[in-house]
Amino acid sequence: MVWGSGVVEGQVKTVDSGWEYFANPQGRTTEEAKQWVVEQAKIRAMAAAFGTRVKSETVQVSSEFNGQTDGSFTELNVLQVKGEWLSTTALEGPKPEVRNGEIWWSVRIQGKAQPMKESRVDLTLELCSDLLGLDPVTFLEAGDRVRARFQSPVDGHVMFFYIEKGVVYALSNNNAEFAEEVKGQQVYSLFSNESEWLESVASERELSRLARYAWGFQVTNENMMDAQAMLVGAFATHGFAPPNMNWEEEDQMWMVEEEKFERWIKQNAGRSDHFQVQRVPIRIRPKQRY
C-alpha cells in the first residue's frame, strides 16, 4: 500500500488486536492462510478502535432458465471497517494448533492506524414513475418513460448514464460538456421535458430541473422474461469530464461500451477521493397484453 503524506498525527492511534483465533480458511496454502489470519487480526484491531459501517453494493447474478440467461441485480450489505492500517509494530504468530481434528490459528498484532478518510456522501438517486418523484418504483414495463429524482447533501457535479446489454448511454442532451453543477440539499427531477415541467406544480414542491438531463426516453423489452438495465449517477465535489463516447445515429444518443465505461469510473476514482457512482438496478417487464 502507498500512503499519502498528509497523515494527521492526532488521528493516528496505537491499536492492538489482542489474541485472536481463526479457523483455518479453506482452499488456501499455508502461506496464504497465514496472510489471511494477519489481515483479519488487523481488521478486528481497527474495528475496535474506529468502529464499522454497512455499505450497500449492487452486484449482478447470472442464472439460466429455458436456455435464456437472466442477469439480475441484487443488493449486498458489506461490513466495512472505518480505519486504515499504517504500520505494524509487533506481531506474535500466526501459530497453528489442532482442535477437534481441525487447524486453528492464534495471532496477535499491534500497530499504528488512522480513521478512514470519509470522502463519500450519501446520495439519493431513485427511479420514479412520476415527474414529481413522489412514487419510487423498482421496475418498469416496456414502453414506460424513465424518470428519477436526485439529491446530494453537499454541492457538487453530476452525470447520469443508462446501461443496457453491455452498452452505456449518456443521458445528457450535450455530452461534450463537463458534469452538471448541483446544489446540496436540493431535490432534482430528472428526464422531464420542458413542456411537461412547465405544466407541473414542481416549483411548488421546491423541485429543480436539470435542463441537460431532460432526455425523455422509453425502455423496451421484446423478450418473454424480465430484462435488466441500470441507471448510474456519477458525482464529485469537483468538476469532471464525461468518458470518450461515440454518437449513435439510430438512437440519437451518445454511447460507449460498458467495459470502457467501467475503466473511466476506475480512473476517476483513482484520481480523486471525491468521485463516486450510485447504481440503480432497473427491472424491465415485457409489455403486458390485456
Steps between C-alpha positions, in 0.01 A plus 500: 500500500613857433387751757474876443718742689209688651459283812382701800694385806211565736289246315756219506430238766690209644279195448525149642291205386573296812514126448261399223415147382393403148399171342726400212359658179416242237662499157816686602861394530674529838660831403171638368325389821758683710456820300122473527516452878723806543267714289198386701681594824573846356131542411388408851755734657381791286132414552550522876674839463292670230178301460332363187238602248268316262543578130253386235642368175313405184618176340377307197406133535455293183263206478372290210139395443368322189811592306477871586749675725361736760758744638307637796636750751496468875606712796769379737570658837874502565645574845791743471754602764535877537880489532820478296806300608824702501772278646557184703701536822469147640373165373465175695407199291315387306534172689313187388341255741264206459157512665265207457683396187492850345780756460460832681731800490583730792641846431552838666595814311578853614553804284407851398173584323292804417130565436389445141474820300128552448467630145176330394168670555154347525337569165134444417433369149162335462306369202151651499176456310402868512654836418490623860686199632232417753465134401831305499486173304723194470397394148369639173284352226609507136391836360525687831690827527811507717464756777705554814584743775840594639628668815844553654572626853780725367568713192655310212485391138307212340464294185239232430521189283281206398648151453330225300643188333859608553451846350512826698294799383561856618173656616615857443380699199858614442774258593784735401483705820617444855277357771192698604527708817249424778426657837507304824164414664316587176270236348527470121249344262668316214400419141197728471452712187438874520132501409394247762722672754330836441159336537594332829492637856863403552606849604242495778664187636844665491624270224761611249558380143835428335445613141791289374332191642161540336554209263163332472537137400304180538624154597442200275484126555417261216557184709256292699715533813590809699795697363764677708643850469679746725471872573836644610573836658861623517567767765798700621548816703711631209443519125584203276473411132288222345652183359602494135174399329373447145189649342235237422306634204213251523421572866622861483700449819861488612619149586805299609572135580443410866860376539639842398247672724609297804861588417401869499345458846815336637721771353293778656481321836878453489562868433265630770363386834193715432371316192234232542217329315149399601345203317126434483399160351197512270284197434309533172192286466375394154212700355183364659231380261152549637 
